[in-house]
Amino acid sequence: MAENLPRIGSALLVRDEVNRILLGKRNKDPQRGSWVIPGGKIHAFESIAEAAARELREETGLIVEVGDHFNVYEIINPPNEHRIVIYSWGKVVGGEAKPSDDISELRFFELDELGEVPVTPLVRRVLIDAGFVLDRTKPQKPVAEQFMLVPVLLAGGREHEFPSQSLKRTNRLGQRRRHAVCKSGVLFDMSPQK
């Protein structure tokens, strides 16, 4: 069996008009009953986009427009499983949602629901990487620690002399003392970036 490995597949992260994510409930082993991102094997001489669109049509009945590639994932479980899956973005442009034999149920999930949906480990990783689900294996900083407010004198801002200062008061260089006044702050996201 190892001579037929790795299997290369293509799958689509499909969002609807209200930003929900399409998942299908797997109807075959392994991982029967888990929610997955629709996709499947790339056939010889078939492009990644063609394979993704074909698989989605076969598994869901939906016609999609395939967008940019999202990411590539590899699963290695010797001696019988070695898969490379290329994920792309997709948008429904037609068809009627109807699960196939491989999928027992189809559903568009709200983003706030995805964290509780029973998915495969690979799908969990994809949803985390796409920013749809928080990575619960990493400790989350409180929101207040992720941002920093920094006063900045913006372009067009002026220095302002405080009224309590007399024009006769000078510093060692004989110049009037002036203080920059910031009327607004800038909020910087200090969370770690990938």
C-alpha positions in Angstrom: 0.0 0.0 0.0 2.9 2.4 0.7 3.6 2.6 -3.1 0.3 4.5 -3.5 1.3 7.1 -0.9 1.1 9.9 -0.3 -2.4 10.7 -1.3 -2.8 14.3 -2.4 -6.1 16.0 -1.8 -7.8 19.3 -2.3 -10.5 20.8 0.1 -12.4 24.1 0.3 -13.1 26.4 3.1 -16.5 27.7 1.9 -18.2 30.7 3.5 -21.7 31.8 2.8 -23.0 35.4 2.5 -23.2 35.8 6.3 -19.6 34.4 6.9 -20.7 30.9 8.1 -18.4 28.0 7.4 -19.6 24.8 5.5 -18.9 21.5 7.2 -20.0 18.0 6.4 -20.6 15.1 8.9 -18.4 12.2 7.8 -20.4 9.1 6.9 -17.5 6.6 6.6 -14.5 5.4 8.5 -12.1 6.7 9.7 -13.5 9.5 11.7 -17.2 8.6 11.1 -19.5 11.2 12.7 -16.9 13.9 12.8 -17.5 17.2 11.0 -15.0 17.8 8.1 -14.2 20.3 5.5 -15.4 18.9 2.1 -12.7 17.8 -0.3 -11.0 14.7 -1.7 -8.4 13.2 -3.9 -6.8 15.0 -6.8 -7.0 12.9 -9.9 -4.1 12.6 -12.4 -3.9 15.8 -14.6 -6.5 17.6 -12.6 -5.7 21.0 -11.1 -6.0 21.7 -7.4 -9.0 24.0 -8.1 -10.7 21.5 -10.5 -10.4 18.7 -7.9 -11.8 20.9 -5.1 -14.7 22.1 -7.2 -15.5 18.5 -8.4 -15.2 17.0 -4.9 -17.4 19.7 -3.4 -20.1 19.2 -6.1 -20.0 15.4 -5.6 -20.1 15.6 -1.8 -22.5 18.5 -1.3 -24.3 19.2 -4.6 -23.0 22.8 -4.5 -21.3 24.6 -7.3 -18.4 26.8 -6.1 -16.0 29.3 -7.4 -12.5 28.4 -6.1 -10.4 31.2 -4.8 -6.9 31.6 -3.4 -5.0 28.7 -1.7 -5.2 28.9 2.1 -2.6 26.4 3.3 -1.2 22.9 2.9 -1.3 20.2 5.6 0.4 16.8 5.9 -0.8 13.8 7.8 1.6 11.0 8.4 0.5 7.9 10.3 2.7 4.9 9.3 2.3 2.4 7.9 -1.0 3.1 6.0 -1.7 6.8 6.1 0.2 9.6 4.4 -1.9 12.5 3.0 -1.2 16.0 1.8 -4.2 18.2 1.7 -4.3 21.6 0.0 -6.9 23.9 1.3 -8.4 26.8 -0.7 -11.1 29.4 -0.2 -14.4 28.8 -2.0 -17.7 30.7 -2.6 -21.0 29.1 -3.5 -22.3 30.2 -6.9 -25.0 27.6 -7.5 -26.4 24.1 -6.9 -28.6 22.8 -4.1 -27.1 21.6 -0.8 -27.6 17.8 -0.6 -25.2 15.4 1.2 -23.7 12.5 -0.7 -22.9 8.9 0.5 -19.7 10.1 2.1 -21.4 12.9 4.0 -24.5 12.3 6.1 -25.3 15.9 6.9 -24.3 19.4 5.7 -24.4 22.6 7.6 -23.1 26.1 7.6 -21.8 26.9 11.1 -21.6 30.3 12.7 -18.1 31.2 13.7 -19.0 31.2 17.5 -20.3 27.6 17.2 -17.2 26.1 15.6 -15.3 25.7 18.9 -17.8 23.1 20.2 -18.3 21.1 16.9 -16.7 17.6 17.0 -14.2 17.8 14.2 -11.1 15.8 13.2 -7.7 16.9 14.5 -6.8 18.2 11.0 -10.0 20.2 10.7 -9.4 21.7 14.1 -5.9 22.8 13.1 -7.2 24.3 9.8 -10.0 26.2 11.6 -7.5 27.5 14.2 -5.0 28.6 11.5 -7.8 30.3 9.6 -8.7 32.3 12.7 -12.1 30.7 13.1 -11.4 28.9 16.4 -9.1 29.8 19.3 -6.2 27.5 19.9 -7.0 26.1 23.4 -3.6 24.4 23.7 -2.0 27.9 24.0 -2.7 30.0 27.0 -4.6 33.1 26.0 -3.5 36.5 27.4 -6.3 38.7 28.9 -7.4 41.2 26.3 -6.0 44.1 28.3 -2.5 42.6 28.0 -2.7 42.3 24.2 -3.1 46.0 23.5 -1.0 49.1 24.4 -2.2 52.7 24.3 0.6 55.0 23.1 0.2 58.8 22.9 1.4 60.1 19.5 1.6 63.6 18.2 -0.1 63.2 14.9 0.9 65.0 11.6 -0.6 68.4 11.7 -0.5 68.5 15.5 0.9 71.6 17.2 3.0 72.2 20.2 1.0 74.1 22.8 2.3 76.5 25.5 0.5 76.0 28.7 -1.3 79.2 29.8 0.3 79.2 33.3 3.7 79.7 31.8 4.8 83.3 31.4 6.4 84.4 28.1 9.2 85.8 30.2 10.2 82.4 31.5 12.9 80.8 29.5 15.0 77.7 29.6 18.9 77.6 29.6 19.0 78.2 25.9 16.8 81.3 26.1 13.9 79.7 24.3 10.3 79.7 25.5 9.4 76.4 27.1 6.8 74.5 25.1 5.2 71.1 25.7 3.8 68.8 23.0 0.2 68.0 23.7 -1.3 64.8 22.4 -5.0 65.1 21.8 -5.5 61.4 21.0 -3.8 58.0 21.4 -3.1 55.1 19.1 -4.0 51.6 20.0 -1.4 49.0 19.1 -2.2 45.2 19.0 0.6 43.6 20.9 -0.6 40.0 20.4 2.0 37.7 18.9 2.0 37.5 15.1 2.8 34.5 13.1 
